[in-house]
Amino acid sequence: MASIFGHALTAYALGKGFSKEMITWKFWLLGIICSILPDADVIGFKFGIAYEDFWGHRGFSHSLVFALLLGILVTLIFYNKKILSRAGLALIIYFTICTASHGILDAMTSGGLGIAFFSPFDNTRYFFPWRPIQVSPIGAGKFFSIWGIKVLLSELIWIGIPVGIYILAMHFLKRKKFF
């Protein structure tokens, strides 16, 4: 998996495409939580759920269906007055993409069993052919090590630079009134 830092940075960048009226602390926080939440499935290890199971790590919680359901649920709970508007649809899309970005980044890592993108319809695990991101260790103790430093350096290159370019592009496009 990519680290929580890489996932959170991606959600932050995705939010930069929205208008200032929509962007609040709640918006940022919920987007970041959506981008990190799929990894809550690691708790299954404590309950004997195998990695490759439906509820296992990188299983259903990393799927596109889960991303859509979470996007809808977050918008319903936190933006229920906007749910039937264009802003509500935009929020559903944002929270869905933040959640889906988790699996996309994880499919670009150097380890694990792959991502069940199409669960619950197909539980096959997939990786992308190009996997430049160093896989992050599971657990905070292991993260604060040489392995964790290698992960952060990898993410700086493969997530940080593209995200930085995207943020600059959004800033430029907004200044030029393209959005």
matplotlib code that plots the C-alpha trace (Angstrom):
import matplotlib.pyplot as plt

x = [0.0, 1.0, 1.4, -1.3, 0.7, 0.5, -3.2, -3.9, -1.9, -3.8, -7.1, -5.9, -4.8, -8.1, -9.9, -8.0, -10.2, -13.2, -14.4, -13.6, -17.2, -17.2, -13.8, -14.0, -12.1, -14.9, -14.5, -10.7, -11.0, -13.7, -11.8, -8.6, -10.6, -12.1, -8.6, -7.3, -10.4, -9.9, -6.9, -9.1, -9.5, -6.1, -8.0, -9.3, -5.8, -6.6, -9.8, -8.3, -9.5, -7.0, -5.4, -6.9, -10.5, -13.3, -13.0, -9.2, -6.7, -7.1, -10.4, -13.9, -12.9, -10.5, -13.1, -14.8, -18.2, -17.0, -15.7, -19.0, -21.0, -18.7, -18.9, -22.7, -22.8, -20.4, -22.3, -25.7, -24.4, -22.4, -24.0, -27.6, -29.1, -27.0, -27.5, -30.1, -28.1, -25.2, -23.0, -24.2, -23.3, -19.9, -19.3, -20.3, -17.9, -15.1, -15.5, -15.8, -12.6, -10.8, -11.7, -11.0, -7.6, -6.6, -6.8, -5.3, -2.2, -2.0, -2.1, 1.0, 3.0, 5.8, 4.1, 1.0, -1.6, -3.2, -6.5, -10.0, -11.2, -14.3, -15.4, -18.1, -18.7, -15.1, -12.7, -9.7, -6.8, -5.1, -1.9, -1.0, 1.8, 3.8, 4.5, 7.0, 5.7, 7.6, 5.0, 4.5, 4.8, 1.7, 1.9, 3.4, 6.3, 7.6, 6.9, 9.4, 12.4, 14.7, 11.8, 9.5, 12.1, 12.3, 8.5, 8.4, 11.2, 9.4, 6.1, 7.8, 8.8, 5.8, 3.0, 4.4, 5.7, 2.6, 0.4, 2.4, 2.1, -1.6, -2.0, 0.0, -2.1, -5.4, -4.1, -3.1, -6.4, -8.4, -6.5, -7.1, -10.9, -10.9, -13.0]
y = [0.0, 3.6, 5.5, 7.5, 10.6, 9.7, 9.0, 12.2, 14.3, 12.9, 13.8, 17.3, 17.7, 16.4, 19.0, 21.8, 21.6, 22.7, 26.3, 28.2, 28.2, 24.4, 24.1, 24.0, 22.2, 19.6, 19.1, 18.6, 16.4, 14.1, 13.8, 12.8, 10.3, 8.8, 8.4, 6.6, 4.6, 1.6, 0.6, 0.1, -3.4, -4.3, -4.7, -7.9, -9.5, -9.3, -11.3, -14.0, -12.6, -13.8, -11.2, -12.8, -13.0, -10.7, -8.6, -9.1, -6.3, -4.7, -6.6, -5.1, -1.9, -1.1, -1.7, 0.9, -0.2, 0.6, 4.0, 4.9, 3.8, 5.7, 8.8, 8.7, 7.9, 10.7, 13.2, 12.0, 12.3, 15.6, 17.5, 16.2, 19.5, 19.6, 16.0, 16.7, 19.6, 19.9, 20.6, 17.4, 15.4, 17.1, 16.2, 12.5, 12.5, 14.0, 11.6, 8.7, 9.6, 10.2, 6.7, 5.1, 6.9, 4.7, 1.5, 3.1, 4.1, 0.7, -1.0, 1.0, -0.4, -3.0, -5.5, -7.2, -9.3, -6.7, -4.8, -6.2, -3.3, -5.1, -6.6, -7.8, -8.9, -10.2, -10.7, -11.1, -8.9, -6.6, -4.6, -2.1, -3.1, -0.1, -0.3, 2.4, 3.1, 1.4, -0.6, 0.8, -1.5, -2.2, -0.7, 2.5, 0.7, -0.7, 2.6, 4.5, 2.6, 2.6, 1.0, 3.9, 6.4, 4.5, 4.6, 8.4, 9.0, 6.9, 8.7, 12.1, 11.2, 9.2, 11.0, 14.3, 15.6, 14.7, 16.1, 19.3, 19.7, 19.2, 21.7, 24.3, 23.6, 24.1, 27.3, 28.6, 27.5, 29.1, 32.4, 32.4, 31.8, 28.5, 27.1]
z = [0.0, -0.4, 2.9, 4.5, 3.5, -0.2, 0.0, 1.9, -0.4, -3.4, -1.8, -1.1, -4.7, -6.0, -3.9, -5.5, -8.6, -6.6, -6.2, -3.1, -2.0, -1.7, 0.0, 3.8, 6.6, 6.6, 2.8, 3.2, 6.2, 4.7, 1.4, 3.3, 5.5, 2.3, 0.8, 3.9, 5.0, 2.7, 4.8, 7.8, 6.5, 8.1, 11.3, 9.8, 10.4, 14.2, 13.7, 11.5, 8.2, 5.5, 3.2, 0.1, 1.5, 0.4, 3.6, 3.6, 3.0, -0.4, -0.9, -1.0, 0.8, -2.1, -4.8, -7.1, -5.7, -2.1, -3.3, -4.8, -1.8, 0.6, -1.6, -1.5, 2.3, 3.2, 1.1, 2.6, 6.2, 6.0, 3.1, 3.1, 2.2, -1.0, -2.0, -4.8, -6.3, -8.7, -5.7, -4.1, -7.2, -7.3, -3.7, -4.3, -7.2, -5.1, -2.2, -4.6, -6.4, -3.2, -2.1, -5.4, -5.6, -2.7, -4.7, -7.7, -5.8, -4.1, -7.5, -8.4, -5.4, -5.4, -3.1, -1.7, -3.5, -5.7, -5.6, -5.9, -8.0, -9.2, -5.9, -5.1, -8.7, -9.3, -6.4, -8.6, -7.4, -9.9, -10.1, -12.8, -15.1, -14.0, -10.2, -9.2, -5.7, -2.8, -0.8, 2.7, 5.7, 7.7, 11.2, 12.6, 14.3, 11.0, 9.2, 11.3, 9.8, 6.8, 4.9, 5.8, 4.6, 1.3, 1.0, 1.6, -1.0, -3.5, -2.9, -3.1, -6.7, -7.9, -6.0, -4.8, -8.1, -10.2, -7.4, -7.2, -11.0, -10.8, -7.9, -9.9, -13.0, -11.1, -9.6, -13.0, -14.6, -11.8, -12.1, -15.9, -15.2, -17.0, -14.0]

ax = plt.figure().add_subplot(projection="3d")
ax.plot(x, y, z, "-o")
ax.set_aspect("equal")
plt.show()
